[in-house]
């Protein structure tokens, strides 16, 4: 491969490869398939010590989205990776980047509703809260609705 040619030209060894398969993937099968792709490429790197399967584990943002089945994903990835390491005749580390999966559902927004306004398109909920980190509100899940911040006003849309 071109990467190996360049590494050899400069006397370098490629000891790790990384893949970013996307963001917020909720399907264990798709995740496992993408790992198969990077393992196919990894066979070309004789000095490989680790493979990083980045991208982050998904979390459901909408009521109709299904939660990522970590048990299924772990089983598929473990079996595939153990077989790959065995074929290579050495242990290779598997790095994962769980991303938002670890913290996305760990917080709670406490606020006082100060007014509710509506027009034909939206219902507006005015919130009073003590944090100055209003940008964090853009990620708050309100049962499938999203919070939109505009000029210090917060709108909850459905």
N, C-alpha and C positions, 0 to 999 in steps of 0.2 A: 504494500500500500504506500501511498505518497507520504503518509505520516512516518512510517518506518524508514523510508528512504531519507527523509530529512533528518530524523534522529540519528541514523547511522552516519550521515555526512558530518554531523557535529559531535559524534562520539557520545550521544545521549541515549538513555534507555527510557522507554515508555513503560512506566510501572502502574499506571492507572488510566482508566477511561471513564467518561461520564456521559450520561444520556439524560436529556430532559424530555420526558415523553408527553408532556402537556401539563395542564393544571386542573385541579379539582376532578380527577378521574374517579368515578364511582363504580366502575365495572371491573371486578377482579380479573375477568377473562381478558379484557383488553390490556390490562396492566401486565398480565402474565405473557401475553403475546409479544408485547414490546420488549420484554426481557429476553425472549427468544431471539429477537433481532440483534440486540447488543451482544449476546453471547456468540452469535454467529460471527460478528466482527471481531470479538475478543480472541478468537482462535488464532488470529494473525499476529498476536503480540506475545512473543515468547517470555518476556520479562514481567508480565503482568502480575501485580500483587493485589490490586483491588479493582472493583467495578462499582461505580456509583450510579444508582438508578434514581435520578432526581425527578422532580416534578411535584412531589407532595401528594399525600393521600387526600382524597376528596372528602368533603362533608356536604350533606344535603342542605341546600338553601331554600328549596321550594317544597311544599307539602307533597307533591307528586314524585319527588326524587327519592330513590332508594339508597339507604346507607351502605357504604362500602363494607363488604363482608371481609373483615381482616383475617378471620380464621381460614376462609377459603383461599384468600390471597397468600397468606403465609404458607399454607400447605403446597400450593402450586409453585410458588417461588422457591421454597426449600427443596422440593423434589427436583426441580429443574436445575437449580444451582449446585446441588450435591452431585448430580449426574455430570454436569459440566466440569466441576473440579476434579472428579474422578477421571474423566476423559483426559484432562490436562496433566494428570499425575501429580498434582500438588493442590494445596489449599489456597484458595483465592478469597480475599475478604469481599463481602458484599456490604456496601454502604447504601443506606436509604435516607431519604430526606422527607420525614413525615410532614413537615411544613405546618400549615394551619390546623391540621387534624388534631394536634396536641392541645391547642389553646382556643380554637374558635368557639367552642361551646362552653368555655369555662367562666365566662363573665356574665354579669347581670347589670342592666342599666336601671338605676333607680331614679325616677323623676316624678315631678308633680305635674299633672295635666292642669294647665291654667285656662285653657279654652278649647273649644272644638268649633271649627268653621267648615262650611262645605260650599261647594259650587257644583254645577252639573258634572264636572269632570273628576274632581278630587274631594276628599275629606281631609281637612287640615287639623292636626292635633298640635297645640302649642305646649311645649314642655319647659319646665323649669328644672334645671339640674345644676350641680355645683362644680362639675369638671369644666376646665377650659379646653379639653381635648375634643372639641366638637367634630373634628374630622373622623374620629373613631366611630362616630355614630353611623357613618356611611355603611358599615359592615354589620349593623345590628339586624337580627332577624326578628320580625314581628309576625310570626305565623304566616309567612309567605308574602308579606308586604315589605316594602323597602323604605328606608328613611332617606330623604333627600334634603340636603342642607343648602340653602341659598341665602347669602347675605344675613347670616345669623338667624334665619328663620328655618324651622324644621318642618317638613311636610311628610306625612306618612301616606304612601300611595299603595293601592292594592293591585 
